[in-house]
Amino acid sequence: MASKQDRIAEKARARKKARDRDRHRVAASRRQHMNKVRDISVEEAAAWPLAECYVGDKWHEDGARVPAIFVRKHPSGRVMAASMDVDLAEQGIVDLELWALQTVNELNMKLAALSQDTPLLVVPAELVVRIARVAYAHGVKEEYDQPEEWAKVEQLFGDVTPGAGTPDVRAGRGGDEGGAAATTATSAEPEGLWGKLKARLGF
C-alpha cells in the first residue's frame, strides 16, 4: 500500500503532466496561428475589400507627424494593414509595419494602443494613400532613407487612387522659403464625404 508521501508525490506528478499538456496545447495553437498569419501575402491581400482606414487627427497641419493606417479586410475577418509613422515636415515615412492579422479584434487592440498617444480619425483609404505618398516623396527629396517595405505598401494600396475630391496634403514646414510642397490634386470642389471631412476640419 502506497504511503501518504507516495500519494502526494503521485498527485503532484499528475498535476505537472496536466500543466505540460496545457502548455503544449497553447504552444501548438500559437504556432498554428502564426502559420496562418504567414500564409497571408501582400499580393493576396491587395485584392481584399477596403476597410476603415485611420490617420492622426493633426494630419492637415503644417509639418504634421501622425500615424496613418491603411486597411484591407477579407470577408472571413482576416486583416492586412500598413501602419506608417508619417513625418510630413521632413523625414517622410519614418517607420512602417505590415500587420497580418486573423481577426478585427487584433486590429482594434493595435489601434487602441496607437490612439493612446494620438487621437485617430476614420478616413477614406484615398486620403491615407495620398498622405503616405506625399510623405514618401518628400522624405526622398530631403534625402532621408525610406523603409524598404514601401514597395509592399504600394502593392497593398492596389488600385486605390486619390481623386480630385481628395483633400490636398502638404509636406514641408509652413515657414520654409518657397512654401510647402503640395500634391498634384486638382482644385475641383469635393463632394459628399470629402466635403463633410473638409468642412469639419476647417478647409
C-alpha positions as CSV (number, residue, x, y, z in Angstrom):
1,M,0.0,0.0,0.0
2,A,1.4,3.4,-1.0
3,S,2.4,5.7,1.8
4,K,0.9,9.2,2.2
5,Q,4.1,10.7,0.8
6,D,3.9,8.5,-2.3
7,R,0.3,9.5,-2.9
8,I,1.2,13.2,-2.6
9,A,4.1,12.7,-5.0
10,E,1.8,10.9,-7.5
11,K,-0.8,13.7,-7.3
12,A,2.0,16.3,-7.9
13,R,3.2,14.3,-11.0
14,A,-0.3,14.2,-12.3
15,R,-0.7,17.9,-11.9
16,K,2.6,18.6,-13.7
17,K,1.6,16.3,-16.6
18,A,-1.7,18.2,-16.9
19,R,0.1,21.6,-16.9
20,D,2.6,20.3,-19.5
21,R,-0.3,19.2,-21.7
22,D,-1.9,22.6,-21.4
23,R,1.4,24.3,-22.3
24,H,1.9,22.1,-25.3
25,R,-1.7,22.7,-26.4
26,V,-1.3,26.5,-26.2
27,A,2.1,26.4,-27.9
28,A,0.6,24.3,-30.8
29,S,-2.3,26.7,-31.1
30,R,0.1,29.7,-31.2
31,R,2.2,28.0,-33.9
32,Q,-0.9,27.2,-36.0
33,H,-2.0,30.9,-35.7
34,M,1.4,32.2,-36.8
35,N,1.5,29.8,-39.7
36,K,-1.9,31.2,-40.9
37,V,-0.6,34.7,-40.5
38,R,2.5,34.0,-42.5
39,D,0.3,32.5,-45.2
40,I,-1.3,35.9,-45.8
41,S,0.7,37.5,-48.6
42,V,0.5,41.2,-49.6
43,E,-0.3,40.1,-53.2
44,E,-3.3,38.2,-51.9
45,A,-4.4,40.9,-49.5
46,A,-4.3,43.6,-52.2
47,A,-7.4,42.0,-53.8
48,W,-9.4,42.1,-50.5
49,P,-12.1,44.8,-49.9
50,L,-11.1,48.0,-48.3
51,A,-11.9,48.5,-44.6
52,E,-11.9,51.6,-42.4
53,C,-8.6,53.5,-42.6
54,Y,-7.2,55.8,-40.0
55,V,-4.9,58.8,-39.6
56,G,-3.9,61.0,-36.7
57,D,-6.2,64.0,-36.1
58,K,-3.5,66.6,-36.8
59,W,-2.7,65.3,-40.4
60,H,-3.8,68.6,-42.0
61,E,-1.5,70.8,-40.0
62,D,1.8,72.1,-41.5
63,G,4.7,69.8,-40.7
64,A,2.4,67.2,-39.1
65,R,3.8,63.9,-37.7
66,V,1.0,61.4,-37.5
67,P,0.2,57.7,-37.7
68,A,-1.5,56.6,-40.9
69,I,-3.1,53.1,-41.2
70,F,-4.3,51.6,-44.5
71,V,-6.5,48.5,-44.0
72,R,-7.9,45.7,-46.2
73,K,-10.2,43.0,-44.7
74,H,-11.1,39.6,-46.1
75,P,-14.8,38.5,-45.7
76,S,-13.5,35.8,-43.3
77,G,-12.3,38.5,-40.9
78,R,-8.6,38.4,-41.7
79,V,-6.9,41.7,-41.9
80,M,-3.8,43.1,-43.7
81,A,-2.8,46.6,-42.7
82,A,0.0,49.0,-43.3
83,S,0.8,51.1,-40.2
84,M,3.0,54.1,-41.0
85,D,4.7,56.7,-38.9
86,V,4.5,59.8,-41.2
87,D,6.6,62.9,-40.8
88,L,5.2,65.5,-43.3
89,A,7.7,68.1,-42.1
90,E,10.9,66.5,-43.1
91,Q,11.7,62.8,-42.9
92,G,8.8,61.2,-44.8
93,I,7.9,57.7,-43.8
94,V,9.9,57.3,-40.6
95,D,8.8,53.8,-39.9
96,L,6.2,51.3,-41.1
97,E,4.9,47.9,-40.2
98,L,2.7,45.4,-42.1
99,W,0.1,43.8,-39.9
100,A,-1.1,40.4,-41.0
101,L,-3.9,39.6,-38.5
102,Q,-6.5,36.9,-38.1
103,T,-9.3,39.0,-36.6
104,V,-10.6,42.6,-36.5
105,N,-10.2,42.4,-32.7
106,E,-6.4,42.1,-33.1
107,L,-6.5,45.2,-35.3
108,N,-8.7,47.1,-32.7
109,M,-6.1,46.3,-30.0
110,K,-3.3,47.8,-32.1
111,L,-5.4,50.9,-32.9
112,A,-6.3,51.3,-29.2
113,A,-2.6,51.3,-28.4
114,L,-1.8,53.9,-31.1
115,S,-4.7,56.2,-30.0
116,Q,-3.3,56.5,-26.5
117,D,-0.7,58.9,-28.0
118,T,-2.6,60.4,-30.9
119,P,-6.4,60.5,-31.5
120,L,-7.3,58.7,-34.7
121,L,-9.8,59.7,-37.3
122,V,-11.6,57.2,-39.6
123,V,-10.9,58.5,-43.1
124,P,-11.3,57.1,-46.7
125,A,-8.5,55.0,-48.0
126,E,-7.7,57.6,-50.7
127,L,-6.7,60.1,-48.1
128,V,-4.3,57.7,-46.3
129,V,-2.7,56.8,-49.7
130,R,-2.2,60.5,-50.5
131,I,-0.7,61.3,-47.1
132,A,1.7,58.3,-47.4
133,R,2.8,59.1,-51.0
134,V,3.3,62.7,-50.3
135,A,5.4,61.9,-47.2
136,Y,7.4,59.3,-49.0
137,A,8.2,61.6,-51.9
138,H,9.2,64.4,-49.5
139,G,11.4,62.1,-47.5
140,V,13.2,61.1,-50.7
141,K,13.6,64.7,-51.7
142,E,15.1,65.6,-48.3
143,E,17.5,62.6,-48.7
144,Y,16.1,60.5,-45.9
145,D,16.2,56.8,-46.2
146,Q,12.7,55.4,-46.6
147,P,11.6,51.9,-45.3
148,E,12.5,49.0,-47.6
149,E,8.9,47.7,-47.1
150,W,7.5,50.7,-49.0
151,A,7.2,48.6,-52.2
152,K,4.9,46.2,-50.3
153,V,2.8,49.0,-49.1
154,E,2.3,50.3,-52.6
155,Q,1.3,46.8,-53.6
156,L,-1.2,46.7,-50.8
157,F,-2.6,50.1,-52.0
158,G,-3.5,48.3,-55.2
159,D,-5.8,50.4,-57.4
160,V,-6.7,53.0,-54.8
161,T,-6.1,56.3,-56.5
162,P,-6.7,59.7,-54.8
163,G,-9.1,61.7,-56.9
164,A,-9.9,65.3,-57.4
165,G,-12.1,65.3,-54.3
166,T,-9.3,64.0,-52.0
167,P,-8.0,66.9,-49.8
168,D,-4.6,68.3,-50.6
169,V,-1.8,67.1,-48.4
170,R,1.2,69.4,-47.9
171,A,4.7,68.4,-47.0
172,G,7.5,70.6,-45.6
173,R,7.4,73.3,-42.9
174,G,4.9,76.1,-43.5
175,G,7.5,78.7,-42.9
176,D,10.1,77.3,-45.3
177,E,11.1,79.6,-48.1
178,G,9.2,78.7,-51.2
179,G,6.3,77.2,-49.2
180,A,5.4,73.6,-48.7
181,A,5.3,71.0,-51.5
182,A,1.7,70.1,-52.3
183,T,0.3,67.1,-54.1
184,T,-1.0,67.3,-57.6
185,A,-4.7,67.2,-56.7
186,T,-7.0,69.3,-58.8
187,S,-8.9,72.2,-57.4
188,A,-12.2,70.6,-58.1
189,E,-14.7,71.1,-55.3
190,P,-15.0,67.9,-53.2
191,E,-18.4,66.3,-52.8
192,G,-20.1,64.0,-50.3
193,L,-17.9,62.6,-47.7
194,W,-14.9,64.7,-48.8
195,G,-16.9,67.9,-48.4
196,K,-18.0,66.9,-44.9
197,L,-14.4,66.0,-44.0
198,K,-13.0,69.3,-45.3
199,A,-15.8,71.3,-43.6
200,R,-15.2,69.6,-40.2
201,L,-11.5,70.3,-40.4
202,G,-11.9,73.8,-41.5
203,F,-10.6,73.7,-45.1
